[in-house]
Amino acid sequence: MNERKVNLFVVGAMKAGTTSLASLFSTHPDIYCPPVKEPHFFVDYMPETLYEPGRFFDLEQYLETKFPEPLHIAKVTEQAQYDRIFSLAGEEKYLADFSTAYLHAPGSSEHIQKYNPDAHIIIILRDPLKRAHSHYKMDIGKGRTMATFQQALEKELAAYERGELPWYSYLGMSFYQDAVKNYRGRFERVHVIRFEHLISKTEEVLDELTEFLQITPFEQTVISHTNTARKPRLQRLYAALKRMGVKDYFSAIFGSKFKQRAYRALSRSETDPLELSPEIEARTKSIFQIESYL
């Protein structure tokens, strides 16, 4: 068992390129990226809108029988489980955790600081409206909502005005100002990058990361666009079957790889444009000017 502490946290924002960055980091000899990309150990509460484990999934069983098979997201609750996830690390300079809810989840920065106050923190920010739309499209693909983006934002804008907007909402997870300030106040080593720059100025951003982490240059300088949204062809039927639990039984019988192939065959790439009424778009952007770092 590796007794070293995790010392690199890519804390989000969600839908802002953390999966692409994790893929790139996994090619660097100085960075260990574990099989579980997002363990979310330092999140007190993960709402179902962010994490829905199948009814037959058991983390302990996964760690005992399937680890180190890749697992995108989990909710680790025990220190021993967290240590297990990083147990295959060698002499890499950094052990990396890419849990995207850390940026906004209440208490996460405090828990990380208590665990390792000397950790390096990387924050990736994306145009807040585009991030929120990408978040929404992910939920469409997972059958979590049937509302239009317009309807979703109307509801969230009303909640914001009442002071009741959840941190895990589409708008809430695009509020960067306080989140970035929080991490800068707790850690000496915090590096903020823009998703747009990661794509358009890749070599420049990687040079900055190399300097920040004090590691050798990245040999790979191409960022692949991973974790793209897809939309079920029979959206209402898919959502209904999911609510009935058919998806979980299907996964248990056929396995995750077959399920992924079947989903790709029964879905299409999500290319729906970001469409809002002028009023809702103006109200949303006005709030982002107050709440977002960009």
C-alpha positions in Angstrom: 0.0 0.0 0.0 1.3 3.4 -1.0 1.3 5.7 2.1 2.0 8.9 0.2 -0.7 11.6 0.3 -2.4 12.8 -2.8 -0.8 16.1 -3.6 -2.4 17.3 -6.9 -6.1 18.2 -7.0 -7.8 19.2 -10.3 -10.9 20.4 -8.6 -13.1 21.4 -11.6 -15.1 23.1 -12.9 -17.2 20.3 -14.1 -17.7 20.1 -18.0 -14.7 22.4 -18.4 -12.1 19.9 -19.7 -10.9 18.0 -16.6 -11.4 14.6 -18.4 -9.2 15.8 -21.3 -6.6 17.1 -18.9 -6.6 13.8 -17.0 -6.0 12.0 -20.2 -3.1 14.2 -21.0 -1.7 14.0 -17.4 -1.8 10.2 -17.6 0.9 10.3 -20.3 3.4 12.2 -18.1 5.9 10.1 -16.1 5.7 12.5 -13.1 2.0 12.2 -12.6 0.0 9.2 -11.4 -3.6 9.2 -12.5 -5.6 6.5 -10.6 -8.1 4.1 -12.3 -10.9 6.1 -10.5 -10.8 9.5 -12.0 -13.3 11.2 -9.7 -13.3 9.6 -6.2 -15.0 12.6 -4.5 -13.7 11.5 -1.1 -13.6 15.1 0.2 -17.3 15.8 -0.7 -19.7 15.5 2.2 -22.7 15.0 0.1 -23.1 14.0 -3.6 -26.6 14.7 -5.0 -28.2 12.3 -7.4 -28.0 15.0 -10.1 -24.2 14.6 -10.0 -23.7 10.9 -9.1 -26.2 8.0 -9.7 -24.5 4.7 -9.0 -26.4 1.7 -10.4 -28.4 -0.2 -7.9 -26.1 -3.2 -8.2 -22.9 -1.2 -7.9 -20.9 -1.6 -4.7 -17.6 0.3 -4.3 -16.1 -2.2 -1.9 -16.8 -5.0 -4.3 -15.3 -3.1 -7.1 -12.1 -2.5 -5.1 -11.9 -6.2 -4.2 -12.8 -7.8 -7.5 -12.5 -5.3 -10.4 -9.9 -2.7 -9.4 -7.9 -1.4 -11.3 -10.5 -1.4 -14.1 -11.2 2.2 -15.1 -14.1 3.9 -13.2 -15.0 7.4 -14.1 -16.7 8.5 -10.9 -17.4 7.2 -7.4 -18.2 8.5 -3.9 -15.5 7.2 -1.7 -16.3 7.4 2.0 -13.5 5.6 3.8 -9.8 6.6 4.0 -8.8 3.0 3.3 -10.8 3.1 0.1 -9.2 6.3 -1.0 -5.7 4.9 -0.2 -6.5 1.8 -2.2 -7.3 3.9 -5.3 -3.8 5.3 -5.3 -2.1 2.1 -4.1 -0.6 1.3 -7.5 1.4 4.5 -7.7 5.2 4.3 -8.1 7.7 7.0 -7.7 5.7 9.7 -9.5 6.1 13.2 -8.1 2.3 13.7 -8.1 -0.7 11.6 -7.2 -3.7 13.3 -8.9 -7.4 13.5 -7.9 -9.7 14.9 -10.6 -13.0 15.2 -8.7 -14.9 18.0 -10.3 -17.4 18.6 -7.5 -14.5 19.8 -5.2 -14.7 23.3 -6.6 -18.2 24.0 -5.4 -19.2 21.4 -2.8 -19.4 23.0 0.6 -16.5 21.9 2.9 -14.4 20.2 0.2 -11.6 22.8 0.2 -11.4 22.6 4.0 -11.2 18.8 4.0 -8.5 18.8 1.3 -6.5 21.5 3.3 -6.7 19.4 6.5 -5.6 16.3 4.5 -2.7 17.9 2.7 -2.2 21.7 3.2 0.8 21.6 0.8 -1.2 20.2 -2.2 -1.1 21.8 -5.6 -4.6 22.9 -6.9 -5.5 23.3 -10.5 -8.8 25.0 -11.5 -10.2 24.9 -15.0 -12.8 27.5 -15.9 -15.0 27.7 -19.0 -17.3 30.4 -20.3 -20.0 30.1 -17.6 -23.0 29.9 -20.0 -21.4 27.3 -22.2 -20.4 25.3 -19.2 -23.9 25.4 -17.9 -25.3 24.3 -21.3 -22.8 21.4 -21.5 -23.9 20.4 -18.0 -27.5 20.4 -19.1 -26.7 18.4 -22.3 -25.0 15.8 -20.1 -28.2 15.5 -18.0 -30.3 15.1 -21.2 -28.0 12.3 -22.3 -28.3 10.6 -18.9 -32.1 10.9 -18.9 -32.1 13.2 -15.8 -34.3 15.9 -17.3 -36.8 16.4 -20.0 -36.9 20.2 -19.7 -35.6 22.6 -22.3 -32.5 24.6 -21.4 -34.7 27.7 -21.4 -37.1 26.1 -18.9 -34.2 24.9 -16.7 -32.7 28.3 -16.5 -36.0 30.0 -15.8 -36.5 27.7 -12.8 -32.9 28.3 -11.6 -33.1 32.1 -12.0 -36.1 32.1 -9.8 -34.3 30.0 -7.2 -31.3 32.4 -7.4 -33.5 35.4 -6.8 -35.0 33.6 -3.7 -31.6 32.8 -2.4 -32.3 29.0 -2.8 -30.1 28.0 -5.7 -28.3 24.7 -5.0 -24.5 24.7 -5.5 -24.9 21.7 -7.9 -27.3 23.5 -10.3 -26.4 24.5 -13.8 -26.0 28.1 -12.8 -24.4 27.3 -9.4 -21.6 25.3 -10.8 -20.8 28.2 -13.2 -20.3 30.6 -10.3 -16.5 30.7 -10.0 -15.8 33.9 -8.1 -16.2 32.7 -4.5 -14.9 29.2 -5.3 -11.6 30.4 -6.7 -11.2 32.9 -3.9 -11.8 30.1 -1.4 -9.1 27.9 -2.8 -6.6 30.8 -3.2 -7.2 31.6 0.5 -6.5 28.1 1.7 -3.6 27.0 -0.5 -0.3 28.6 -1.6 -0.2 26.8 -4.9 -3.3 27.4 -7.0 -3.2 27.6 -10.8 -6.2 28.7 -12.8 -6.5 28.0 -16.5 -9.2 28.6 -19.1 -10.7 25.8 -21.0 -10.8 27.9 -24.1 -7.0 28.5 -23.8 -6.4 24.9 -23.2 -7.9 24.2 -26.6 -6.7 27.2 -28.6 -3.3 27.8 -26.8 -2.4 24.3 -25.8 1.4 24.6 -25.8 1.3 27.9 -23.9 -1.0 26.4 -21.2 1.1 23.2 -20.9 4.2 25.3 -20.5 2.5 27.1 -17.6 1.5 23.8 -16.1 5.0 22.5 -16.4 6.3 25.6 -14.6 3.6 25.4 -11.9 4.3 21.7 -11.2 8.0 21.8 -11.8 8.0 18.8 -14.0 9.5 17.9 -17.4 7.7 19.2 -20.5 4.8 17.2 -21.8 5.7 15.1 -24.8 2.1 15.1 -26.0 0.7 18.5 -26.8 -2.6 17.6 -28.4 -5.8 17.8 -26.3 -8.4 15.3 -27.3 -12.0 16.3 -26.7 -13.3 13.5 -24.5 -16.5 13.0 -22.5 -18.7 14.6 -25.2 -22.5 14.6 -24.7 -24.8 12.3 -26.5 -28.6 12.3 -26.7 -30.9 9.2 -26.7 -32.8 8.9 -30.0 -35.9 7.9 -28.0 -35.5 10.3 -25.2 -38.7 9.9 -23.3 -38.6 6.1 -23.6 -35.0 6.1 -22.3 -35.9 8.3 -19.4 -38.9 6.1 -18.5 -36.8 2.9 -18.7 -34.2 4.5 -16.5 -36.7 5.4 -13.9 -38.0 1.8 -13.9 -34.4 0.5 -13.2 -34.1 -1.3 -16.6 -30.7 0.4 -17.2 -29.3 -1.1 -14.0 -30.5 -4.6 -14.8 -29.1 -4.3 -18.4 -25.7 -3.2 -17.0 -25.6 -6.1 -14.5 -26.5 -8.7 -17.2 -24.4 -7.5 -20.1 -21.6 -5.5 -18.4 -20.5 -1.9 -18.8 -18.7 -2.2 -22.1 -21.6 -3.8 -23.9 -23.9 -1.1 -22.3 -21.7 1.7 -23.6 -21.7 0.2 -27.1 -25.5 -0.2 -27.0 -26.0 3.4 -25.8 -23.8 4.7 -28.6 -25.9 2.8 -31.1 -29.2 4.1 -29.6 -28.0 7.7 -29.2 -26.5 10.5 -31.3 -23.9 13.2 -30.7 -25.5 16.1 -29.0 -25.2 19.1 -31.2 -28.2 21.2 -30.2 -27.3 24.9 -30.2 -27.5 27.0 -27.2 -30.9 28.8 -27.6 -32.4 31.1 -25.1 -34.8 34.0 -25.2 -33.0 37.4 -25.2 -34.5 38.1 -21.7 -33.3 34.9 -20.1 -29.9 35.2 -21.8 -29.5 38.8 -20.6 -30.5 37.9 -17.0 -28.2 34.9 -16.9 -25.2 36.8 -18.2 -25.9 39.7 -15.8 -25.7 37.2 -12.9 -22.5 35.6 -14.2 -20.9 39.1 -14.3 -21.4 39.1 -10.5 -20.8 35.5 -9.6 -18.3 34.2 -12.1 -14.5 34.6 -12.2 -14.3 35.4 -15.9 
